[in-house]
Amino acid sequence: MDIYRKMGFYLQNDKVDSALYYHQQQLIYAQKLNMKLYEADAHEQIAYVLLYQFDLPKAMEEYNHALKIASEPNSADVGWGYANFSYSGSPADARLSIIGMVHFELSNLYNTAQMYDEEKLQLLEALKMGEKLNNKKILSLTTRDLGLFYARINLPDSALSYYRKSFFYYKNSPYQVGIGNLYQNISQIYEARQQYDSTKFYLRKAIPVNYDANEMIGLTYVYLDFGRISFFTEQPDSALYYTLKSISVAKSIKSEIGLAAGYTQLSMIYKFLGNPELALGYLEKGKVINDSINRAYVNKLTQLQNDGFQEQLRLKKIADDQAAYQNRMKMISLIVVLAIILIIALLLYRNNRQRRKTNNVLKQTLANLKDTQTQLIHTEKMASLGELTAGIAHEIQNPLNFINNFSEVNTELITELNGEIDKGDIVEVKAIAKNIAQNEQKINHHGKRADSIVKGMLHHSRKSTGEKKAIDLNKMADEFLRLSYHGLRAKDKSFNAEFKLESDETLGKVKVIPEDFGRVLLNLINNAFYAVSDKSEQGENNYQPEVTVSTKKLIGGIEIRVKDNGPGIPDKIKDKIFQPFFTTKPTGQGTGLGLSLSYDIITKGHGGELKVHSEEDIGSTFIIQIPINDK
């Protein structure tokens, strides 16, 4: 088993597929032999490889497995062979070391996902564990990355403080890899302060350290930084020398990022030296590589967004909070029941003089129950808000793509415009200017579209004021229909359904309480998609899921229907569906408050009716009818 771990570890940065195979073998044998810490370590190493492959959701899952196993106090007592293991010290110390390293690697995961607040929290957890164990490896890594974090948010003094701590821990541990990178990080602080002598001092120290450690990637960027600083200090020959060395090292290790940066910097130097042809040539080389890198990175981020990684994290937190909340509610319910029994006994036993005191206790109990009800309603509202997130991400991506594309086109057109101005071709200048103006109109249009989506989200999440406002219900229905569908698709990519809006264009604007009415509409549409999804999973032949929302103007009122062709509602439970806490969904997927709240909002808040027509195996139709006053 130990050989599988070592093989996987040595291949992590070169042959990730082979590394993944060996660590999976390590996991299999650790589970068979019930060796818990080897099992936790295997999950951590698998997660590291998945993180390297940019598969963040699966990496997060593996890290959570590692934390869960290593966090069990008795995990160090079962089948532990730490003498041949990379974590030094006692089994108990090795257990805590694994936890510390998982927190550190989780910080890298959150950095990749651009979730910087979570990154900082994980680094602080890792630092706490490193200090507890006096583990120099964990301490050197976490203080280095905390320095990078504070440098990124423009707090150079804090960054420098952590870099110095990291240097101290590196110097006092056998873990020497990374000192060259640390020197470079420190040099960048002094560069930002325009203290170039100090910048060069630390870059000079970084060169031999990186060379001796065979850290070619680090050496690439040290040479590049040296070239840039030489250029800033008006030493073009030195700038050219170090930039060419950076490109040479980047070529030797096939670092596209290093090559792109080197070519771009070389272009700037040749332009200064008065050689525009070479400058343009290297600029184009750098741009080609940069465009390729940027496309790959954007594709990865888009894939990450499509995989719903942030939504996965948010749903996990909601699930954890709800589980804790349900436990609290069970305790509160038990206390309330006991209190009511006690109150009834006291009412029967005590005389008239004690009844006033008992009534006060009843009032307090009622207040507690109302508070509990308020908390449950808030939970339901937040759950409905969460359903929108994945759909919002999908909807807002389209206008943002248009904005980016037209912006890039305008940048190129402006370059052409300047060229035509220099030529004096007024006709072509006007034509290009007209194209730029048209593109600006498109940018403005799609910007307003993205803005309306964000404002709609904020409007929906805002606490209800109870004030009625005239809104376009057709527009609300159309938007919530699409958002609900894409929200479900984000959770289950195999799900597909037909959906359509049959709108009455004579409806006009209708006065409702927007926040409350929106929650009702979203809840009914979510339930409809849930119903057709449930029926689709049953594998019925030739079944095509379909959800239809229709609006209609009535005499003295309006009607909205939400129809699905799902499994329908059995007759025996039709009378219960609007009751609080009644739900047909599996445990953990519904609170049983959605339809109850919707019923109260329509009947009490808007003076209308909420009805349901349903046939088993045919489908269901929920009907909203509210009166309107045209005056």
Order of alpha helices (4+ residues) and beta strands (2+ residues): alpha-alpha-alpha-alpha-alpha-alpha-alpha-alpha-alpha-alpha-alpha-alpha-alpha-alpha-alpha-alpha-alpha-beta-alpha-beta-beta-alpha-beta-beta-alpha-beta-beta
